[in-house]
Amino acid sequence: MATNLAIDDSLIESARTLGGQKTKKAVVTQALQEYIQKRQQLKL
C-alpha cells in the first residue's frame, strides 16, 4: 500500500545511518516493528 508521509529528513537520515538501512522505507518499517514490539511488551 502506497502511503505519503512528511517526515523530517534529518530525523529519518539519522535513523537510517544508525540502523544501517539502505532505504527510507526500510527505516520506517523497522521503526514501526520496534514500536509495536515495545508496546506489546509494555502490556505484559
PDB file as gemmi writes it, atoms N, CA and C in Angstrom:
CRYST1    1.000    1.000    1.000  90.00  90.00  90.00 P 1                      
ATOM      1  N   MET A   1       0.844  -1.171   0.000  1.00  0.00           N  
ATOM      2  CA  MET A   1       0.000   0.000   0.000  1.00  0.00           C  
ATOM      3  C   MET A   1       0.890   1.235   0.000  1.00  0.00           C  
ATOM      4  N   ALA A   2       0.675   2.106  -0.927  1.00  0.00           N  
ATOM      5  CA  ALA A   2       1.454   3.340  -1.010  1.00  0.00           C  
ATOM      6  C   ALA A   2       0.914   4.357  -0.011  1.00  0.00           C  
ATOM      7  N   THR A   3       1.837   4.991   0.714  1.00  0.00           N  
ATOM      8  CA  THR A   3       1.473   5.997   1.706  1.00  0.00           C  
ATOM      9  C   THR A   3       2.465   7.136   1.622  1.00  0.00           C  
ATOM     10  N   ASN A   4       1.968   8.352   1.631  1.00  0.00           N  
ATOM     11  CA  ASN A   4       2.841   9.522   1.630  1.00  0.00           C  
ATOM     12  C   ASN A   4       2.933  10.069   3.045  1.00  0.00           C  
ATOM     13  N   LEU A   5       4.157  10.258   3.522  1.00  0.00           N  
ATOM     14  CA  LEU A   5       4.387  10.789   4.861  1.00  0.00           C  
ATOM     15  C   LEU A   5       5.351  11.958   4.786  1.00  0.00           C  
ATOM     16  N   ALA A   6       5.100  12.972   5.587  1.00  0.00           N  
ATOM     17  CA  ALA A   6       6.032  14.094   5.702  1.00  0.00           C  
ATOM     18  C   ALA A   6       6.868  13.855   6.954  1.00  0.00           C  
ATOM     19  N   ILE A   7       8.100  13.397   6.754  1.00  0.00           N  
ATOM     20  CA  ILE A   7       8.999  13.073   7.865  1.00  0.00           C  
ATOM     21  C   ILE A   7      10.236  13.953   7.747  1.00  0.00           C  
ATOM     22  N   ASP A   8      10.646  14.509   8.868  1.00  0.00           N  
ATOM     23  CA  ASP A   8      11.840  15.349   8.915  1.00  0.00           C  
ATOM     24  C   ASP A   8      13.023  14.588   8.299  1.00  0.00           C  
ATOM     25  N   ASP A   9      13.638  15.162   7.262  1.00  0.00           N  
ATOM     26  CA  ASP A   9      14.729  14.497   6.551  1.00  0.00           C  
ATOM     27  C   ASP A   9      15.910  14.167   7.455  1.00  0.00           C  
ATOM     28  N   SER A  10      16.261  15.081   8.353  1.00  0.00           N  
ATOM     29  CA  SER A  10      17.413  14.818   9.219  1.00  0.00           C  
ATOM     30  C   SER A  10      17.103  13.702  10.208  1.00  0.00           C  
ATOM     31  N   LEU A  11      15.860  13.606  10.649  1.00  0.00           N  
ATOM     32  CA  LEU A  11      15.457  12.554  11.576  1.00  0.00           C  
ATOM     33  C   LEU A  11      15.531  11.185  10.910  1.00  0.00           C  
ATOM     34  N   ILE A  12      14.986  11.080   9.724  1.00  0.00           N  
ATOM     35  CA  ILE A  12      14.991   9.790   9.036  1.00  0.00           C  
ATOM     36  C   ILE A  12      16.403   9.414   8.584  1.00  0.00           C  
ATOM     37  N   GLU A  13      17.209  10.401   8.224  1.00  0.00           N  
ATOM     38  CA  GLU A  13      18.589  10.117   7.821  1.00  0.00           C  
ATOM     39  C   GLU A  13      19.409   9.636   9.011  1.00  0.00           C  
ATOM     40  N   SER A  14      19.204  10.229  10.164  1.00  0.00           N  
ATOM     41  CA  SER A  14      19.897   9.778  11.379  1.00  0.00           C  
ATOM     42  C   SER A  14      19.504   8.348  11.715  1.00  0.00           C  
ATOM     43  N   ALA A  15      18.221   8.050  11.630  1.00  0.00           N  
ATOM     44  CA  ALA A  15      17.739   6.698  11.911  1.00  0.00           C  
ATOM     45  C   ALA A  15      18.297   5.705  10.895  1.00  0.00           C  
ATOM     46  N   ARG A  16      18.360   6.108   9.635  1.00  0.00           N  
ATOM     47  CA  ARG A  16      18.890   5.231   8.585  1.00  0.00           C  
ATOM     48  C   ARG A  16      20.353   4.915   8.838  1.00  0.00           C  
ATOM     49  N   THR A  17      21.124   5.926   9.198  1.00  0.00           N  
ATOM     50  CA  THR A  17      22.552   5.742   9.459  1.00  0.00           C  
ATOM     51  C   THR A  17      22.773   4.851  10.678  1.00  0.00           C  
ATOM     52  N   LEU A  18      22.059   5.142  11.759  1.00  0.00           N  
ATOM     53  CA  LEU A  18      22.210   4.355  12.986  1.00  0.00           C  
ATOM     54  C   LEU A  18      21.777   2.911  12.796  1.00  0.00           C  
ATOM     55  N   GLY A  19      20.699   2.710  12.055  1.00  0.00           N  
ATOM     56  CA  GLY A  19      20.158   1.365  11.880  1.00  0.00           C  
ATOM     57  C   GLY A  19      20.792   0.579  10.754  1.00  0.00           C  
ATOM     58  N   GLY A  20      21.522   1.257   9.893  1.00  0.00           N  
ATOM     59  CA  GLY A  20      22.180   0.573   8.786  1.00  0.00           C  
ATOM     60  C   GLY A  20      21.263   0.235   7.622  1.00  0.00           C  
ATOM     61  N   GLN A  21      20.068   0.799   7.593  1.00  0.00           N  
ATOM     62  CA  GLN A  21      19.164   0.543   6.478  1.00  0.00           C  
ATOM     63  C   GLN A  21      19.612   1.342   5.259  1.00  0.00           C  
ATOM     64  N   LYS A  22      19.255   0.816   4.095  1.00  0.00           N  
ATOM     65  CA  LYS A  22      19.647   1.476   2.856  1.00  0.00           C  
ATOM     66  C   LYS A  22      18.554   2.381   2.293  1.00  0.00           C  
ATOM     67  N   THR A  23      17.325   2.176   2.732  1.00  0.00           N  
ATOM     68  CA  THR A  23      16.220   2.963   2.184  1.00  0.00           C  
ATOM     69  C   THR A  23      15.376   3.578   3.297  1.00  0.00           C  
ATOM     70  N   LYS A  24      14.652   4.630   2.941  1.00  0.00           N  
ATOM     71  CA  LYS A  24      13.732   5.254   3.895  1.00  0.00           C  
ATOM     72  C   LYS A  24      12.615   4.285   4.256  1.00  0.00           C  
ATOM     73  N   LYS A  25      12.172   3.509   3.275  1.00  0.00           N  
ATOM     74  CA  LYS A  25      11.125   2.518   3.531  1.00  0.00           C  
ATOM     75  C   LYS A  25      11.583   1.528   4.594  1.00  0.00           C  
ATOM     76  N   ALA A  26      12.820   1.082   4.507  1.00  0.00           N  
ATOM     77  CA  ALA A  26      13.355   0.139   5.489  1.00  0.00           C  
ATOM     78  C   ALA A  26      13.416   0.764   6.876  1.00  0.00           C  
ATOM     79  N   VAL A  27      13.755   2.046   6.939  1.00  0.00           N  
ATOM     80  CA  VAL A  27      13.806   2.761   8.221  1.00  0.00           C  
ATOM     81  C   VAL A  27      12.421   2.800   8.853  1.00  0.00           C  
ATOM     82  N   VAL A  28      11.427   3.187   8.082  1.00  0.00           N  
ATOM     83  CA  VAL A  28      10.067   3.304   8.608  1.00  0.00           C  
ATOM     84  C   VAL A  28       9.532   1.932   9.014  1.00  0.00           C  
ATOM     85  N   THR A  29       9.775   0.917   8.207  1.00  0.00           N  
ATOM     86  CA  THR A  29       9.325  -0.436   8.533  1.00  0.00           C  
ATOM     87  C   THR A  29       9.948  -0.919   9.833  1.00  0.00           C  
ATOM     88  N   GLN A  30      11.251  -0.744   9.975  1.00  0.00           N  
ATOM     89  CA  GLN A  30      11.948  -1.156  11.191  1.00  0.00           C  
ATOM     90  C   GLN A  30      11.425  -0.393  12.406  1.00  0.00           C  
ATOM     91  N   ALA A  31      11.236   0.896  12.249  1.00  0.00           N  
ATOM     92  CA  ALA A  31      10.744   1.717  13.361  1.00  0.00           C  
ATOM     93  C   ALA A  31       9.355   1.265  13.800  1.00  0.00           C  
ATOM     94  N   LEU A  32       8.490   0.969  12.855  1.00  0.00           N  
ATOM     95  CA  LEU A  32       7.143   0.510  13.201  1.00  0.00           C  
ATOM     96  C   LEU A  32       7.182  -0.853  13.885  1.00  0.00           C  
ATOM     97  N   GLN A  33       8.043  -1.741  13.408  1.00  0.00           N  
ATOM     98  CA  GLN A  33       8.169  -3.058  14.034  1.00  0.00           C  
ATOM     99  C   GLN A  33       8.657  -2.931  15.476  1.00  0.00           C  
ATOM    100  N   GLU A  34       9.646  -2.074  15.689  1.00  0.00           N  
ATOM    101  CA  GLU A  34      10.168  -1.871  17.041  1.00  0.00           C  
ATOM    102  C   GLU A  34       9.130  -1.211  17.941  1.00  0.00           C  
ATOM    103  N   TYR A  35       8.368  -0.276  17.406  1.00  0.00           N  
ATOM    104  CA  TYR A  35       7.312   0.395  18.165  1.00  0.00           C  
ATOM    105  C   TYR A  35       6.258  -0.617  18.619  1.00  0.00           C  
ATOM    106  N   ILE A  36       5.824  -1.460  17.700  1.00  0.00           N  
ATOM    107  CA  ILE A  36       4.816  -2.477  18.017  1.00  0.00           C  
ATOM    108  C   ILE A  36       5.348  -3.444  19.067  1.00  0.00           C  
ATOM    109  N   GLN A  37       6.580  -3.894  18.893  1.00  0.00           N  
ATOM    110  CA  GLN A  37       7.191  -4.821  19.844  1.00  0.00           C  
ATOM    111  C   GLN A  37       7.263  -4.205  21.242  1.00  0.00           C  
ATOM    112  N   LYS A  38       7.690  -2.963  21.326  1.00  0.00           N  
ATOM    113  CA  LYS A  38       7.804  -2.295  22.622  1.00  0.00           C  
ATOM    114  C   LYS A  38       6.433  -2.140  23.276  1.00  0.00           C  
ATOM    115  N   ARG A  39       5.441  -1.734  22.513  1.00  0.00           N  
ATOM    116  CA  ARG A  39       4.092  -1.557  23.059  1.00  0.00           C  
ATOM    117  C   ARG A  39       3.513  -2.886  23.541  1.00  0.00           C  
ATOM    118  N   GLN A  40       3.798  -3.965  22.817  1.00  0.00           N  
ATOM    119  CA  GLN A  40       3.320  -5.280  23.237  1.00  0.00           C  
ATOM    120  C   GLN A  40       3.993  -5.701  24.540  1.00  0.00           C  
ATOM    121  N   GLN A  41       5.272  -5.392  24.697  1.00  0.00           N  
ATOM    122  CA  GLN A  41       5.990  -5.725  25.926  1.00  0.00           C  
ATOM    123  C   GLN A  41       5.441  -4.932  27.105  1.00  0.00           C  
ATOM    124  N   LEU A  42       5.053  -3.689  26.881  1.00  0.00           N  
ATOM    125  CA  LEU A  42       4.519  -2.859  27.953  1.00  0.00           C  
ATOM    126  C   LEU A  42       3.172  -3.375  28.462  1.00  0.00           C  
ATOM    127  N   LYS A  43       2.447  -4.092  27.622  1.00  0.00           N  
ATOM    128  CA  LYS A  43       1.151  -4.641  28.021  1.00  0.00           C  
ATOM    129  C   LYS A  43       1.296  -5.849  28.939  1.00  0.00           C  
ATOM    130  N   LEU A  44       2.461  -6.470  28.948  1.00  0.00           N  
ATOM    131  CA  LEU A  44       2.666  -7.672  29.774  1.00  0.00           C  
ATOM    132  C   LEU A  44       2.769  -7.352  31.230  1.00  0.00           C  
TER     133      LEU A  44                                                      
END                                                                             
